[in-house]
Structures are given as C-alpha cells and as structure tokens.
C-alpha cells in the first residue's frame, strides 16, 4: 500500500481565507525534482499518498494580478489525493507573508527574483534572513505549451471549526513555453535544518519549464465526502 503523510493540518488554514481564484498574467517557472522519502512523508498530510519516487515541485511566479505586481514562490510535494495527482502545498513565500488566494496555507514574507543568465534562467527566493532557496534552468529550449501538464493543488481551508484539505485546479493559457534539462533546486543559507526548503531539497532533477501567459489557480474548495453505499 502507498505510504501516507504524517503532517498534522490543524491550524494550517489561513485566516482570513481567500478561496480565489488567483489569476496571474506574466511568467512562471515550475521545477520538479526527487526528494527524500522520509522528508516527503513528514511534510505530507495523512489524506495524501506518496508517489514513487517521491518528488517535490517549485512554482515561482512573476507577473500581475488585478493590475498589481505579484511575485511569489510555492514549495509543494507531489502526491495523490482522492486518486488524482496533485501538488500538495508545503509553504509559500509572498511579499508580505500573507497566504495567497487559492494557494492557501503557510507562508513566509520574502521576495522572488527571476534573472536571465547567459546560459539559462536563475531564480532566487529570499527572506529577511537571506537566500532561502535557489533554482537554475540551464539552456531552456522552446516547446509547444500543450506538451506540459498542470496538476491541481491541495491546500488548507477552514471547515466546520477545524482545517480541511481543499483542491484548487489549474488552468493555463500559455503564449510561450521552454523546457530545461538538468535544472537545479537547492536550499540557501537562510533555510535551517528544520526548514522544508532544506529538508525537501532536490536529490535528482526530473523536469523544469519556464512559461509565459496566464496562470489561473482555483477557486479552492473542500471536496464533498464520498458516501459509501
């Protein structure tokens, strides 16, 4: 049987909670990488089962939402929730440390920068303590946007006085997409030993892409319970 997560979710739903949707016009990067099994189980909720191999995912976004600039990063684990592949939110980094619409859950205050380099793209995620994590996409090359798959997200919502897992589906209208092989994702000095940004560091790259267009996530909703007849 697949292993289930151990993370307690009570208290992870933000207040106030904004179900979204969240729609951003701009550019974003998604990096997928293998992670340590024990670390994945530690940061995954009990109602989510792990895939084989265990993998993490970084989403870094630089764009506009509602006419205002928006930059954020979200660290996730790949898992199966209600039999479907999902990105399970672990922690986000936002400008003010407030939870995002739709991508609701734990968040830190910080910034996200995407810089073009001579041989690719560099992403730096920082907090007041310094660099939390960095990613690099070497030699990205153009592909058809339809080649990419976008899993929905599992996030945290208030429900009946407690916390429940909610799903936020993803819709993408891409105008350009690039793929990179051998992308890296590594913790920075600001990620201490207890941080998920260090514990879920990349052991082996799987895939990475850089996309331009419109990204829509949500609205987030707690699924109805399945009635067993």
JOKA-V522353 format. One record per residue. N is the residue number from 1. RES is the residue in one small letter. BURIAL is b if it has 16 or more other C-alpha atoms within 10 Angstrom, else e. D_LAST is the distance of its C-alpha to the last C-alpha in whole Angstrom. Layout:
n=[N | N]
res=[RES | RES]
burial=[BURIAL | BURIAL]
d_last=[D_LAST | D_LAST]
This chain:
n=[1 | 2 | 3 | 4 | 5 | 6 | 7 | 8 | 9 | 10 | 11 | 12 | 13 | 14 | 15 | 16 | 17 | 18 | 19 | 20 | 21 | 22 | 23 | 24 | 25 | 26 | 27 | 28 | 29 | 30 | 31 | 32 | 33 | 34 | 35 | 36 | 37 | 38 | 39 | 40 | 41 | 42 | 43 | 44 | 45 | 46 | 47 | 48 | 49 | 50 | 51 | 52 | 53 | 54 | 55 | 56 | 57 | 58 | 59 | 60 | 61 | 62 | 63 | 64 | 65 | 66 | 67 | 68 | 69 | 70 | 71 | 72 | 73 | 74 | 75 | 76 | 77 | 78 | 79 | 80 | 81 | 82 | 83 | 84 | 85 | 86 | 87 | 88 | 89 | 90 | 91 | 92 | 93 | 94 | 95 | 96 | 97 | 98 | 99 | 100 | 101 | 102 | 103 | 104 | 105 | 106 | 107 | 108 | 109 | 110 | 111 | 112 | 113 | 114 | 115 | 116 | 117 | 118 | 119 | 120 | 121 | 122 | 123 | 124 | 125 | 126 | 127 | 128 | 129 | 130 | 131 | 132 | 133 | 134 | 135 | 136 | 137 | 138 | 139 | 140 | 141 | 142 | 143 | 144 | 145 | 146 | 147 | 148 | 149 | 150 | 151 | 152 | 153 | 154 | 155 | 156 | 157 | 158 | 159 | 160 | 161 | 162 | 163 | 164 | 165 | 166 | 167 | 168 | 169 | 170 | 171 | 172 | 173 | 174 | 175 | 176 | 177 | 178 | 179 | 180 | 181 | 182 | 183 | 184 | 185 | 186 | 187 | 188 | 189 | 190 | 191 | 192 | 193 | 194 | 195 | 196 | 197 | 198 | 199 | 200 | 201 | 202 | 203 | 204 | 205 | 206 | 207 | 208 | 209 | 210 | 211 | 212 | 213 | 214 | 215 | 216 | 217 | 218 | 219 | 220 | 221 | 222 | 223 | 224 | 225 | 226 | 227 | 228 | 229]
res=[x | x | x | x | x | x | x | x | x | x | x | x | x | x | x | x | x | x | x | x | x | x | x | x | x | x | x | x | x | x | x | x | x | x | x | x | x | x | x | x | x | x | x | x | x | x | x | x | x | x | x | x | x | x | x | x | x | x | x | x | x | x | x | x | x | x | x | x | x | x | x | x | x | x | x | x | x | x | x | x | x | x | x | x | x | x | x | x | x | x | x | x | x | x | x | x | x | x | x | x | x | x | x | x | x | x | x | x | x | x | x | x | x | x | x | x | x | x | x | x | x | x | x | x | x | x | x | x | x | x | x | x | x | x | x | x | x | x | x | x | x | x | x | x | x | x | x | x | x | x | x | x | x | x | x | x | x | x | x | x | x | x | x | x | x | x | x | x | x | x | x | x | x | x | x | x | x | x | x | x | x | x | x | x | x | x | x | x | x | x | x | x | x | x | x | x | x | x | x | x | x | x | x | x | x | x | x | x | x | x | x | x | x | x | x | x | x | x | x | x | x | x | x | x | x | x | x | x | x]
burial=[e | e | e | b | b | b | b | e | b | e | e | b | b | b | e | e | b | b | b | b | b | b | b | b | b | b | b | b | b | b | b | b | b | b | b | b | b | e | b | b | b | b | b | b | b | b | e | b | b | b | b | e | e | b | b | b | b | b | b | b | b | b | b | b | b | e | e | e | e | b | b | b | b | b | b | b | b | b | b | b | b | e | e | e | b | b | b | b | b | b | b | b | b | b | b | e | b | b | b | b | b | b | b | b | b | b | b | b | b | b | b | b | b | b | e | e | e | e | e | e | b | b | b | b | b | b | b | e | e | e | b | b | b | b | b | b | b | b | b | b | e | e | e | e | b | e | e | e | e | e | b | b | b | b | b | b | b | b | e | e | e | e | b | b | b | b | b | b | b | b | e | b | e | b | e | e | b | b | b | b | e | e | b | b | b | b | b | b | e | b | b | e | e | e | e | b | b | b | b | b | b | b | e | e | b | b | b | b | b | b | b | b | b | b | b | b | b | b | b | b | b | b | e | e | e | e | e | e | e]
d_last=[23 | 25 | 26 | 25 | 27 | 29 | 30 | 29 | 28 | 29 | 32 | 32 | 31 | 34 | 36 | 36 | 33 | 34 | 31 | 33 | 33 | 36 | 39 | 42 | 44 | 46 | 46 | 44 | 43 | 40 | 41 | 39 | 40 | 39 | 38 | 38 | 35 | 36 | 37 | 34 | 31 | 33 | 33 | 29 | 26 | 24 | 21 | 23 | 24 | 27 | 28 | 31 | 34 | 33 | 35 | 36 | 37 | 39 | 39 | 43 | 43 | 47 | 47 | 47 | 44 | 45 | 48 | 49 | 49 | 46 | 46 | 43 | 42 | 38 | 38 | 34 | 32 | 30 | 27 | 23 | 21 | 17 | 19 | 22 | 25 | 27 | 30 | 29 | 32 | 34 | 37 | 39 | 43 | 44 | 47 | 47 | 44 | 41 | 38 | 37 | 35 | 32 | 33 | 33 | 33 | 36 | 40 | 43 | 46 | 48 | 49 | 48 | 51 | 51 | 54 | 56 | 58 | 60 | 57 | 54 | 52 | 52 | 50 | 50 | 48 | 50 | 50 | 53 | 53 | 54 | 52 | 48 | 48 | 49 | 48 | 50 | 49 | 52 | 54 | 51 | 51 | 50 | 46 | 44 | 42 | 39 | 39 | 38 | 34 | 33 | 30 | 28 | 28 | 26 | 28 | 28 | 27 | 28 | 24 | 24 | 27 | 27 | 26 | 23 | 23 | 24 | 24 | 27 | 28 | 31 | 33 | 37 | 40 | 42 | 46 | 47 | 45 | 47 | 46 | 47 | 47 | 48 | 47 | 48 | 46 | 47 | 48 | 51 | 53 | 51 | 48 | 48 | 46 | 44 | 43 | 40 | 42 | 44 | 41 | 40 | 43 | 43 | 43 | 44 | 43 | 41 | 41 | 43 | 43 | 45 | 44 | 46 | 44 | 41 | 38 | 36 | 33 | 30 | 29 | 27 | 24 | 21 | 18 | 15 | 12 | 9 | 6 | 4 | 0]
